[in-house]
């Protein structure tokens, strides 16, 4: 697995801190939430952020 760029981690961290209840462990839902909460126009960047959030949410659920 590749290491995520810093801007993906930083944006995801900010979103998860500001809206902790908005995200879950479903990628499709998180993708929609990222679209609503940000003005990111790039589909690839949006998906990377949503994927990173999903992986982090899954890690907190398992722990």
mmCIF file as Biopython writes it, N, C-alpha, C and O atoms, coordinates in Angstrom:
data_model
#
loop_
_atom_site.group_PDB
_atom_site.id
_atom_site.type_symbol
_atom_site.label_atom_id
_atom_site.label_alt_id
_atom_site.label_comp_id
_atom_site.label_asym_id
_atom_site.label_entity_id
_atom_site.label_seq_id
_atom_site.pdbx_PDB_ins_code
_atom_site.Cartn_x
_atom_site.Cartn_y
_atom_site.Cartn_z
_atom_site.occupancy
_atom_site.B_iso_or_equiv
_atom_site.auth_seq_id
_atom_site.auth_asym_id
_atom_site.pdbx_PDB_model_num
ATOM 1   N N  . UNK A ? 1  ? 0.835   -1.171 0.000  1.0 0.0 1  A 1 
ATOM 2   C CA . UNK A ? 1  ? 0.000   0.000  0.000  1.0 0.0 1  A 1 
ATOM 3   C C  . UNK A ? 1  ? 0.886   1.242  0.000  1.0 0.0 1  A 1 
ATOM 4   O O  . UNK A ? 1  ? 1.915   1.284  0.674  1.0 0.0 1  A 1 
ATOM 5   N N  . UNK A ? 2  ? 0.483   2.227  -0.746 1.0 0.0 2  A 1 
ATOM 6   C CA . UNK A ? 2  ? 1.255   3.458  -0.862 1.0 0.0 2  A 1 
ATOM 7   C C  . UNK A ? 2  ? 0.997   4.369  0.337  1.0 0.0 2  A 1 
ATOM 8   O O  . UNK A ? 2  ? -0.049  4.297  0.982  1.0 0.0 2  A 1 
ATOM 9   N N  . UNK A ? 3  ? 1.965   5.214  0.614  1.0 0.0 3  A 1 
ATOM 10  C CA . UNK A ? 3  ? 1.822   6.204  1.672  1.0 0.0 3  A 1 
ATOM 11  C C  . UNK A ? 3  ? 1.003   7.366  1.134  1.0 0.0 3  A 1 
ATOM 12  O O  . UNK A ? 3  ? 1.262   7.852  0.033  1.0 0.0 3  A 1 
ATOM 13  N N  . UNK A ? 4  ? 0.016   7.813  1.904  1.0 0.0 4  A 1 
ATOM 14  C CA . UNK A ? 4  ? -0.847  8.912  1.474  1.0 0.0 4  A 1 
ATOM 15  C C  . UNK A ? 4  ? -0.082  10.233 1.553  1.0 0.0 4  A 1 
ATOM 16  O O  . UNK A ? 4  ? 0.734   10.425 2.455  1.0 0.0 4  A 1 
ATOM 17  N N  . UNK A ? 5  ? -0.343  11.147 0.607  1.0 0.0 5  A 1 
ATOM 18  C CA . UNK A ? 5  ? 0.297   12.465 0.646  1.0 0.0 5  A 1 
ATOM 19  C C  . UNK A ? 5  ? -0.129  13.245 1.892  1.0 0.0 5  A 1 
ATOM 20  O O  . UNK A ? 5  ? -1.184  12.985 2.471  1.0 0.0 5  A 1 
ATOM 21  N N  . UNK A ? 6  ? 0.702   14.196 2.289  1.0 0.0 6  A 1 
ATOM 22  C CA . UNK A ? 6  ? 0.442   14.978 3.496  1.0 0.0 6  A 1 
ATOM 23  C C  . UNK A ? 6  ? -0.858  15.761 3.392  1.0 0.0 6  A 1 
ATOM 24  O O  . UNK A ? 6  ? -1.572  15.894 4.385  1.0 0.0 6  A 1 
ATOM 25  N N  . UNK A ? 7  ? -1.183  16.283 2.213  1.0 0.0 7  A 1 
ATOM 26  C CA . UNK A ? 7  ? -2.410  17.070 2.092  1.0 0.0 7  A 1 
ATOM 27  C C  . UNK A ? 7  ? -3.654  16.211 2.290  1.0 0.0 7  A 1 
ATOM 28  O O  . UNK A ? 7  ? -4.680  16.708 2.756  1.0 0.0 7  A 1 
ATOM 29  N N  . UNK A ? 8  ? -3.575  14.935 1.944  1.0 0.0 8  A 1 
ATOM 30  C CA . UNK A ? 8  ? -4.706  14.031 2.172  1.0 0.0 8  A 1 
ATOM 31  C C  . UNK A ? 8  ? -4.862  13.786 3.669  1.0 0.0 8  A 1 
ATOM 32  O O  . UNK A ? 8  ? -5.970  13.866 4.199  1.0 0.0 8  A 1 
ATOM 33  N N  . UNK A ? 9  ? -3.765  13.491 4.349  1.0 0.0 9  A 1 
ATOM 34  C CA . UNK A ? 9  ? -3.813  13.232 5.784  1.0 0.0 9  A 1 
ATOM 35  C C  . UNK A ? 9  ? -4.272  14.464 6.553  1.0 0.0 9  A 1 
ATOM 36  O O  . UNK A ? 9  ? -5.092  14.370 7.466  1.0 0.0 9  A 1 
ATOM 37  N N  . UNK A ? 10 ? -3.733  15.624 6.173  1.0 0.0 10 A 1 
ATOM 38  C CA . UNK A ? 10 ? -4.060  16.862 6.878  1.0 0.0 10 A 1 
ATOM 39  C C  . UNK A ? 10 ? -5.535  17.216 6.712  1.0 0.0 10 A 1 
ATOM 40  O O  . UNK A ? 10 ? -6.208  17.554 7.686  1.0 0.0 10 A 1 
ATOM 41  N N  . UNK A ? 11 ? -6.034  17.141 5.487  1.0 0.0 11 A 1 
ATOM 42  C CA . UNK A ? 11 ? -7.436  17.462 5.227  1.0 0.0 11 A 1 
ATOM 43  C C  . UNK A ? 11 ? -8.355  16.483 5.948  1.0 0.0 11 A 1 
ATOM 44  O O  . UNK A ? 11 ? -9.350  16.889 6.549  1.0 0.0 11 A 1 
ATOM 45  N N  . UNK A ? 12 ? -8.027  15.206 5.889  1.0 0.0 12 A 1 
ATOM 46  C CA . UNK A ? 12 ? -8.849  14.193 6.558  1.0 0.0 12 A 1 
ATOM 47  C C  . UNK A ? 12 ? -8.850  14.403 8.068  1.0 0.0 12 A 1 
ATOM 48  O O  . UNK A ? 12 ? -9.890  14.267 8.712  1.0 0.0 12 A 1 
ATOM 49  N N  . UNK A ? 13 ? -7.706  14.728 8.627  1.0 0.0 13 A 1 
ATOM 50  C CA . UNK A ? 13 ? -7.611  14.951 10.070 1.0 0.0 13 A 1 
ATOM 51  C C  . UNK A ? 13 ? -8.469  16.139 10.489 1.0 0.0 13 A 1 
ATOM 52  O O  . UNK A ? 13 ? -9.181  16.072 11.491 1.0 0.0 13 A 1 
ATOM 53  N N  . UNK A ? 14 ? -8.401  17.225 9.724  1.0 0.0 14 A 1 
ATOM 54  C CA . UNK A ? 14 ? -9.202  18.415 10.030 1.0 0.0 14 A 1 
ATOM 55  C C  . UNK A ? 14 ? -10.692 18.090 9.955  1.0 0.0 14 A 1 
ATOM 56  O O  . UNK A ? 14 ? -11.462 18.474 10.834 1.0 0.0 14 A 1 
ATOM 57  N N  . UNK A ? 15 ? -11.092 17.380 8.902  1.0 0.0 15 A 1 
ATOM 58  C CA . UNK A ? 15 ? -12.506 17.026 8.748  1.0 0.0 15 A 1 
ATOM 59  C C  . UNK A ? 15 ? -12.984 16.124 9.881  1.0 0.0 15 A 1 
ATOM 60  O O  . UNK A ? 15 ? -14.086 16.312 10.398 1.0 0.0 15 A 1 
ATOM 61  N N  . UNK A ? 16 ? -12.167 15.147 10.270 1.0 0.0 16 A 1 
ATOM 62  C CA . UNK A ? 16 ? -12.571 14.228 11.336 1.0 0.0 16 A 1 
ATOM 63  C C  . UNK A ? 16 ? -12.636 14.934 12.689 1.0 0.0 16 A 1 
ATOM 64  O O  . UNK A ? 16 ? -13.446 14.566 13.539 1.0 0.0 16 A 1 
ATOM 65  N N  . UNK A ? 17 ? -11.780 15.956 12.897 1.0 0.0 17 A 1 
ATOM 66  C CA . UNK A ? 17 ? -11.823 16.706 14.152 1.0 0.0 17 A 1 
ATOM 67  C C  . UNK A ? 17 ? -13.045 17.618 14.210 1.0 0.0 17 A 1 
ATOM 68  O O  . UNK A ? 17 ? -13.689 17.736 15.253 1.0 0.0 17 A 1 
ATOM 69  N N  . UNK A ? 18 ? -13.362 18.264 13.087 1.0 0.0 18 A 1 
ATOM 70  C CA . UNK A ? 18 ? -14.485 19.205 13.057 1.0 0.0 18 A 1 
ATOM 71  C C  . UNK A ? 18 ? -15.839 18.502 13.004 1.0 0.0 18 A 1 
ATOM 72  O O  . UNK A ? 18 ? -16.815 18.993 13.571 1.0 0.0 18 A 1 
ATOM 73  N N  . UNK A ? 19 ? -15.903 17.375 12.338 1.0 0.0 19 A 1 
ATOM 74  C CA . UNK A ? 19 ? -17.169 16.656 12.146 1.0 0.0 19 A 1 
ATOM 75  C C  . UNK A ? 19 ? -16.996 15.183 12.524 1.0 0.0 19 A 1 
ATOM 76  O O  . UNK A ? 19 ? -17.044 14.316 11.652 1.0 0.0 19 A 1 
ATOM 77  N N  . UNK A ? 20 ? -16.797 14.894 13.799 1.0 0.0 20 A 1 
ATOM 78  C CA . UNK A ? 20 ? -16.502 13.505 14.189 1.0 0.0 20 A 1 
ATOM 79  C C  . UNK A ? 20 ? -17.653 12.525 13.949 1.0 0.0 20 A 1 
ATOM 80  O O  . UNK A ? 20 ? -17.414 11.341 13.712 1.0 0.0 20 A 1 
ATOM 81  N N  . UNK A ? 21 ? -18.889 13.001 14.008 1.0 0.0 21 A 1 
ATOM 82  C CA . UNK A ? 21 ? -20.032 12.104 13.846 1.0 0.0 21 A 1 
ATOM 83  C C  . UNK A ? 21 ? -20.492 11.971 12.402 1.0 0.0 21 A 1 
ATOM 84  O O  . UNK A ? 21 ? -21.393 11.185 12.108 1.0 0.0 21 A 1 
ATOM 85  N N  . UNK A ? 22 ? -19.881 12.732 11.498 1.0 0.0 22 A 1 
ATOM 86  C CA . UNK A ? 22 ? -20.327 12.728 10.100 1.0 0.0 22 A 1 
ATOM 87  C C  . UNK A ? 22 ? -19.820 11.513 9.328  1.0 0.0 22 A 1 
ATOM 88  O O  . UNK A ? 22 ? -20.415 11.127 8.322  1.0 0.0 22 A 1 
ATOM 89  N N  . UNK A ? 23 ? -18.728 10.909 9.790  1.0 0.0 23 A 1 
ATOM 90  C CA . UNK A ? 23 ? -18.087 9.842  9.034  1.0 0.0 23 A 1 
ATOM 91  C C  . UNK A ? 23 ? -18.353 8.483  9.660  1.0 0.0 23 A 1 
ATOM 92  O O  . UNK A ? 23 ? -18.618 8.369  10.857 1.0 0.0 23 A 1 
ATOM 93  N N  . UNK A ? 24 ? -18.276 7.458  8.824  1.0 0.0 24 A 1 
ATOM 94  C CA . UNK A ? 24 ? -18.447 6.087  9.291  1.0 0.0 24 A 1 
ATOM 95  C C  . UNK A ? 24 ? -17.426 5.185  8.629  1.0 0.0 24 A 1 
ATOM 96  O O  . UNK A ? 24 ? -16.385 5.648  8.164  1.0 0.0 24 A 1 
ATOM 97  N N  . UNK A ? 25 ? -17.725 3.892  8.588  1.0 0.0 25 A 1 
ATOM 98  C CA . UNK A ? 25 ? -16.790 2.954  7.980  1.0 0.0 25 A 1 
ATOM 99  C C  . UNK A ? 25 ? -17.213 2.556  6.572  1.0 0.0 25 A 1 
ATOM 100 O O  . UNK A ? 25 ? -16.720 1.564  6.034  1.0 0.0 25 A 1 
ATOM 101 N N  . UNK A ? 26 ? -18.131 3.325  5.965  1.0 0.0 26 A 1 
ATOM 102 C CA . UNK A ? 26 ? -18.591 3.077  4.604  1.0 0.0 26 A 1 
ATOM 103 C C  . UNK A ? 26 ? -17.975 4.109  3.664  1.0 0.0 26 A 1 
ATOM 104 O O  . UNK A ? 26 ? -18.195 5.309  3.825  1.0 0.0 26 A 1 
ATOM 105 N N  . UNK A ? 27 ? -17.209 3.644  2.689  1.0 0.0 27 A 1 
ATOM 106 C CA . UNK A ? 27 ? -16.514 4.543  1.765  1.0 0.0 27 A 1 
ATOM 107 C C  . UNK A ? 27 ? -17.480 5.421  0.982  1.0 0.0 27 A 1 
ATOM 108 O O  . UNK A ? 27 ? -17.245 6.622  0.849  1.0 0.0 27 A 1 
ATOM 109 N N  . UNK A ? 28 ? -18.556 4.849  0.463  1.0 0.0 28 A 1 
ATOM 110 C CA . UNK A ? 28 ? -19.507 5.614  -0.354 1.0 0.0 28 A 1 
ATOM 111 C C  . UNK A ? 28 ? -20.132 6.754  0.452  1.0 0.0 28 A 1 
ATOM 112 O O  . UNK A ? 28 ? -20.286 7.867  -0.051 1.0 0.0 28 A 1 
ATOM 113 N N  . UNK A ? 29 ? -20.485 6.471  1.684  1.0 0.0 29 A 1 
ATOM 114 C CA . UNK A ? 29 ? -21.047 7.513  2.550  1.0 0.0 29 A 1 
ATOM 115 C C  . UNK A ? 29 ? -20.009 8.603  2.820  1.0 0.0 29 A 1 
ATOM 116 O O  . UNK A ? 29 ? -20.316 9.792  2.733  1.0 0.0 29 A 1 
ATOM 117 N N  . UNK A ? 30 ? -18.790 8.198  3.146  1.0 0.0 30 A 1 
ATOM 118 C CA . UNK A ? 30 ? -17.724 9.160  3.430  1.0 0.0 30 A 1 
ATOM 119 C C  . UNK A ? 30 ? -17.401 10.005 2.211  1.0 0.0 30 A 1 
ATOM 120 O O  . UNK A ? 30 ? -17.077 11.185 2.342  1.0 0.0 30 A 1 
ATOM 121 N N  . UNK A ? 31 ? -17.486 9.416  1.033  1.0 0.0 31 A 1 
ATOM 122 C CA . UNK A ? 31 ? -17.243 10.161 -0.205 1.0 0.0 31 A 1 
ATOM 123 C C  . UNK A ? 31 ? -18.270 11.282 -0.357 1.0 0.0 31 A 1 
ATOM 124 O O  . UNK A ? 31 ? -17.921 12.406 -0.720 1.0 0.0 31 A 1 
ATOM 125 N N  . UNK A ? 32 ? -19.522 10.973 -0.081 1.0 0.0 32 A 1 
ATOM 126 C CA . UNK A ? 32 ? -20.577 11.986 -0.157 1.0 0.0 32 A 1 
ATOM 127 C C  . UNK A ? 32 ? -20.375 13.080 0.888  1.0 0.0 32 A 1 
ATOM 128 O O  . UNK A ? 32 ? -20.593 14.259 0.608  1.0 0.0 32 A 1 
ATOM 129 N N  . UNK A ? 33 ? -19.961 12.691 2.086  1.0 0.0 33 A 1 
ATOM 130 C CA . UNK A ? 33 ? -19.737 13.665 3.155  1.0 0.0 33 A 1 
ATOM 131 C C  . UNK A ? 33 ? -18.581 14.596 2.797  1.0 0.0 33 A 1 
ATOM 132 O O  . UNK A ? 33 ? -18.679 15.806 3.001  1.0 0.0 33 A 1 
ATOM 133 N N  . UNK A ? 34 ? -17.496 14.049 2.268  1.0 0.0 34 A 1 
ATOM 134 C CA . UNK A ? 34 ? -16.355 14.880 1.860  1.0 0.0 34 A 1 
ATOM 135 C C  . UNK A ? 34 ? -16.787 15.857 0.777  1.0 0.0 34 A 1 
ATOM 136 O O  . UNK A ? 34 ? -16.358 17.011 0.782  1.0 0.0 34 A 1 
ATOM 137 N N  . UNK A ? 35 ? -17.621 15.419 -0.144 1.0 0.0 35 A 1 
ATOM 138 C CA . UNK A ? 35 ? -18.121 16.297 -1.202 1.0 0.0 35 A 1 
ATOM 139 C C  . UNK A ? 35 ? -18.936 17.443 -0.611 1.0 0.0 35 A 1 
ATOM 140 O O  . UNK A ? 35 ? -18.809 18.584 -1.054 1.0 0.0 35 A 1 
ATOM 141 N N  . UNK A ? 36 ? -19.770 17.149 0.381  1.0 0.0 36 A 1 
ATOM 142 C CA . UNK A ? 36 ? -20.610 18.175 0.998  1.0 0.0 36 A 1 
ATOM 143 C C  . UNK A ? 36 ? -19.802 19.164 1.830  1.0 0.0 36 A 1 
ATOM 144 O O  . UNK A ? 36 ? -20.093 20.360 1.825  1.0 0.0 36 A 1 
ATOM 145 N N  . UNK A ? 37 ? -18.788 18.675 2.547  1.0 0.0 37 A 1 
ATOM 146 C CA . UNK A ? 37 ? -18.070 19.513 3.502  1.0 0.0 37 A 1 
ATOM 147 C C  . UNK A ? 37 ? -16.920 20.303 2.894  1.0 0.0 37 A 1 
ATOM 148 O O  . UNK A ? 37 ? -16.421 21.238 3.521  1.0 0.0 37 A 1 
ATOM 149 N N  . UNK A ? 38 ? -16.494 19.951 1.701  1.0 0.0 38 A 1 
ATOM 150 C CA . UNK A ? 38 ? -15.353 20.631 1.092  1.0 0.0 38 A 1 
ATOM 151 C C  . UNK A ? 38 ? -15.724 21.161 -0.282 1.0 0.0 38 A 1 
ATOM 152 O O  . UNK A ? 38 ? -16.800 20.879 -0.811 1.0 0.0 38 A 1 
ATOM 153 N N  . UNK A ? 39 ? -14.813 21.929 -0.841 1.0 0.0 39 A 1 
ATOM 154 C CA . UNK A ? 39 ? -14.998 22.428 -2.206 1.0 0.0 39 A 1 
ATOM 155 C C  . UNK A ? 39 ? -14.005 21.766 -3.161 1.0 0.0 39 A 1 
ATOM 156 O O  . UNK A ? 39 ? -13.611 22.363 -4.163 1.0 0.0 39 A 1 
ATOM 157 N N  . UNK A ? 40 ? -13.608 20.548 -2.853 1.0 0.0 40 A 1 
ATOM 158 C CA . UNK A ? 40 ? -12.661 19.812 -3.684 1.0 0.0 40 A 1 
ATOM 159 C C  . UNK A ? 40 ? -13.357 19.393 -4.974 1.0 0.0 40 A 1 
ATOM 160 O O  . UNK A ? 40 ? -14.382 18.713 -4.940 1.0 0.0 40 A 1 
ATOM 161 N N  . UNK A ? 41 ? -12.806 19.794 -6.094 1.0 0.0 41 A 1 
ATOM 162 C CA . UNK A ? 41 ? -13.408 19.483 -7.385 1.0 0.0 41 A 1 
ATOM 163 C C  . UNK A ? 41 ? -12.839 18.215 -8.009 1.0 0.0 41 A 1 
ATOM 164 O O  . UNK A ? 41 ? -13.483 17.590 -8.851 1.0 0.0 41 A 1 
ATOM 165 N N  . UNK A ? 42 ? -11.641 17.839 -7.600 1.0 0.0 42 A 1 
ATOM 166 C CA . UNK A ? 42 ? -10.987 16.665 -8.168 1.0 0.0 42 A 1 
ATOM 167 C C  . UNK A ? 42 ? -11.570 15.382 -7.572 1.0 0.0 42 A 1 
ATOM 168 O O  . UNK A ? 42 ? -11.575 15.187 -6.357 1.0 0.0 42 A 1 
ATOM 169 N N  . UNK A ? 43 ? -12.057 14.522 -8.452 1.0 0.0 43 A 1 
ATOM 170 C CA . UNK A ? 43 ? -12.634 13.256 -8.007 1.0 0.0 43 A 1 
ATOM 171 C C  . UNK A ? 43 ? -11.575 12.384 -7.336 1.0 0.0 43 A 1 
ATOM 172 O O  . UNK A ? 43 ? -11.855 11.729 -6.333 1.0 0.0 43 A 1 
ATOM 173 N N  . UNK A ? 44 ? -10.369 12.374 -7.881 1.0 0.0 44 A 1 
ATOM 174 C CA . UNK A ? 44 ? -9.303  11.550 -7.321 1.0 0.0 44 A 1 
ATOM 175 C C  . UNK A ? 44 ? -8.908  11.976 -5.921 1.0 0.0 44 A 1 
ATOM 176 O O  . UNK A ? 44 ? -8.733  11.135 -5.039 1.0 0.0 44 A 1 
ATOM 177 N N  . UNK A ? 45 ? -8.767  13.277 -5.711 1.0 0.0 45 A 1 
ATOM 178 C CA . UNK A ? 45 ? -8.400  13.782 -4.385 1.0 0.0 45 A 1 
ATOM 179 C C  . UNK A ? 45 ? -9.526  13.506 -3.391 1.0 0.0 45 A 1 
ATOM 180 O O  . UNK A ? 45 ? -9.272  13.093 -2.259 1.0 0.0 45 A 1 
ATOM 181 N N  . UNK A ? 46 ? -10.768 13.735 -3.816 1.0 0.0 46 A 1 
ATOM 182 C CA . UNK A ? 46 ? -11.914 13.462 -2.951 1.0 0.0 46 A 1 
ATOM 183 C C  . UNK A ? 46 ? -11.933 11.993 -2.535 1.0 0.0 46 A 1 
ATOM 184 O O  . UNK A ? 46 ? -12.163 11.682 -1.366 1.0 0.0 46 A 1 
ATOM 185 N N  . UNK A ? 47 ? -11.696 11.104 -3.474 1.0 0.0 47 A 1 
ATOM 186 C CA . UNK A ? 47 ? -11.710 9.674  -3.169 1.0 0.0 47 A 1 
ATOM 187 C C  . UNK A ? 47 ? -10.556 9.278  -2.259 1.0 0.0 47 A 1 
ATOM 188 O O  . UNK A ? 47 ? -10.719 8.414  -1.397 1.0 0.0 47 A 1 
ATOM 189 N N  . UNK A ? 48 ? -9.399  9.894  -2.436 1.0 0.0 48 A 1 
ATOM 190 C CA . UNK A ? 48 ? -8.260  9.595  -1.557 1.0 0.0 48 A 1 
ATOM 191 C C  . UNK A ? 48 ? -8.562  10.010 -0.125 1.0 0.0 48 A 1 
ATOM 192 O O  . UNK A ? 48 ? -8.274  9.271  0.817  1.0 0.0 48 A 1 
ATOM 193 N N  . UNK A ? 49 ? -9.147  11.203 0.036  1.0 0.0 49 A 1 
ATOM 194 C CA . UNK A ? 49 ? -9.488  11.680 1.376  1.0 0.0 49 A 1 
ATOM 195 C C  . UNK A ? 49 ? -10.556 10.783 1.992  1.0 0.0 49 A 1 
ATOM 196 O O  . UNK A ? 49 ? -10.445 10.398 3.156  1.0 0.0 49 A 1 
ATOM 197 N N  . UNK A ? 50 ? -11.582 10.449 1.228  1.0 0.0 50 A 1 
ATOM 198 C CA . UNK A ? 50 ? -12.647 9.578  1.738  1.0 0.0 50 A 1 
ATOM 199 C C  . UNK A ? 50 ? -12.095 8.203  2.105  1.0 0.0 50 A 1 
ATOM 200 O O  . UNK A ? 50 ? -12.494 7.629  3.118  1.0 0.0 50 A 1 
ATOM 201 N N  . UNK A ? 51 ? -11.196 7.677  1.305  1.0 0.0 51 A 1 
ATOM 202 C CA . UNK A ? 51 ? -10.588 6.383  1.603  1.0 0.0 51 A 1 
ATOM 203 C C  . UNK A ? 51 ? -9.739  6.416  2.853  1.0 0.0 51 A 1 
ATOM 204 O O  . UNK A ? 51 ? -9.752  5.474  3.645  1.0 0.0 51 A 1 
ATOM 205 N N  . UNK A ? 52 ? -9.001  7.498  3.033  1.0 0.0 52 A 1 
ATOM 206 C CA . UNK A ? 52 ? -8.168  7.639  4.226  1.0 0.0 52 A 1 
ATOM 207 C C  . UNK A ? 52 ? -9.041  7.745  5.473  1.0 0.0 52 A 1 
ATOM 208 O O  . UNK A ? 52 ? -8.755  7.122  6.495  1.0 0.0 52 A 1 
ATOM 209 N N  . UNK A ? 53 ? -10.106 8.537  5.381  1.0 0.0 53 A 1 
ATOM 210 C CA . UNK A ? 53 ? -11.040 8.664  6.504  1.0 0.0 53 A 1 
ATOM 211 C C  . UNK A ? 53 ? -11.664 7.309  6.821  1.0 0.0 53 A 1 
ATOM 212 O O  . UNK A ? 53 ? -11.790 6.940  7.989  1.0 0.0 53 A 1 
ATOM 213 N N  . UNK A ? 54 ? -12.051 6.574  5.796  1.0 0.0 54 A 1 
ATOM 214 C CA . UNK A ? 54 ? -12.664 5.262  5.992  1.0 0.0 54 A 1 
ATOM 215 C C  . UNK A ? 54 ? -11.701 4.311  6.693  1.0 0.0 54 A 1 
ATOM 216 O O  . UNK A ? 54 ? -12.100 3.569  7.591  1.0 0.0 54 A 1 
ATOM 217 N N  . UNK A ? 55 ? -10.437 4.331  6.285  1.0 0.0 55 A 1 
ATOM 218 C CA . UNK A ? 55 ? -9.463  3.440  6.918  1.0 0.0 55 A 1 
ATOM 219 C C  . UNK A ? 55 ? -9.226  3.832  8.369  1.0 0.0 55 A 1 
ATOM 220 O O  . UNK A ? 55 ? -9.050  2.965  9.224  1.0 0.0 55 A 1 
ATOM 221 N N  . UNK A ? 56 ? -9.219  5.121  8.652  1.0 0.0 56 A 1 
ATOM 222 C CA . UNK A ? 56 ? -9.021  5.578  10.027 1.0 0.0 56 A 1 
ATOM 223 C C  . UNK A ? 56 ? -10.247 5.284  10.890 1.0 0.0 56 A 1 
ATOM 224 O O  . UNK A ? 56 ? -10.103 4.902  12.052 1.0 0.0 56 A 1 
ATOM 225 N N  . UNK A ? 57 ? -11.423 5.451  10.352 1.0 0.0 57 A 1 
ATOM 226 C CA . UNK A ? 57 ? -12.644 5.136  11.089 1.0 0.0 57 A 1 
ATOM 227 C C  . UNK A ? 57 ? -12.710 3.642  11.380 1.0 0.0 57 A 1 
ATOM 228 O O  . UNK A ? 57 ? -13.131 3.241  12.465 1.0 0.0 57 A 1 
ATOM 229 N N  . UNK A ? 58 ? -12.305 2.828  10.434 1.0 0.0 58 A 1 
ATOM 230 C CA . UNK A ? 58 ? -12.292 1.386  10.646 1.0 0.0 58 A 1 
ATOM 231 C C  . UNK A ? 58 ? -11.304 0.990  11.720 1.0 0.0 58 A 1 
ATOM 232 O O  . UNK A ? 58 ? -11.553 0.058  12.483 1.0 0.0 58 A 1 
ATOM 233 N N  . UNK A ? 59 ? -10.179 1.694  11.786 1.0 0.0 59 A 1 
ATOM 234 C CA . UNK A ? 59 ? -9.160  1.398  12.786 1.0 0.0 59 A 1 
ATOM 235 C C  . UNK A ? 59 ? -9.665  1.737  14.185 1.0 0.0 59 A 1 
ATOM 236 O O  . UNK A ? 59 ? -9.372  1.015  15.137 1.0 0.0 59 A 1 
ATOM 237 N N  . UNK A ? 60 ? -10.420 2.829  14.320 1.0 0.0 60 A 1 
ATOM 238 C CA . UNK A ? 60 ? -10.921 3.204  15.638 1.0 0.0 60 A 1 
ATOM 239 C C  . UNK A ? 60 ? -12.049 2.284  16.086 1.0 0.0 60 A 1 
ATOM 240 O O  . UNK A ? 60 ? -12.220 2.065  17.285 1.0 0.0 60 A 1 
ATOM 241 N N  . UNK A ? 61 ? -12.812 1.748  15.160 1.0 0.0 61 A 1 
ATOM 242 C CA . UNK A ? 61 ? -13.900 0.835  15.508 1.0 0.0 61 A 1 
ATOM 243 C C  . UNK A ? 61 ? -13.341 -0.487 16.011 1.0 0.0 61 A 1 
ATOM 244 O O  . UNK A ? 61 ? -13.862 -1.054 16.972 1.0 0.0 61 A 1 
ATOM 245 N N  . UNK A ? 62 ? -12.284 -0.985 15.372 1.0 0.0 62 A 1 
ATOM 246 C CA . UNK A ? 62 ? -11.700 -2.271 15.745 1.0 0.0 62 A 1 
ATOM 247 C C  . UNK A ? 62 ? -10.962 -2.204 17.072 1.0 0.0 62 A 1 
ATOM 248 O O  . UNK A ? 62 ? -10.943 -3.185 17.817 1.0 0.0 62 A 1 
ATOM 249 N N  . UNK A ? 63 ? -10.359 -1.071 17.378 1.0 0.0 63 A 1 
ATOM 250 C CA . UNK A ? 63 ? -9.527  -0.951 18.580 1.0 0.0 63 A 1 
ATOM 251 C C  . UNK A ? 63 ? -10.330 -0.903 19.855 1.0 0.0 63 A 1 
ATOM 252 O O  . UNK A ? 63 ? -9.759  -0.803 20.941 1.0 0.0 63 A 1 
#
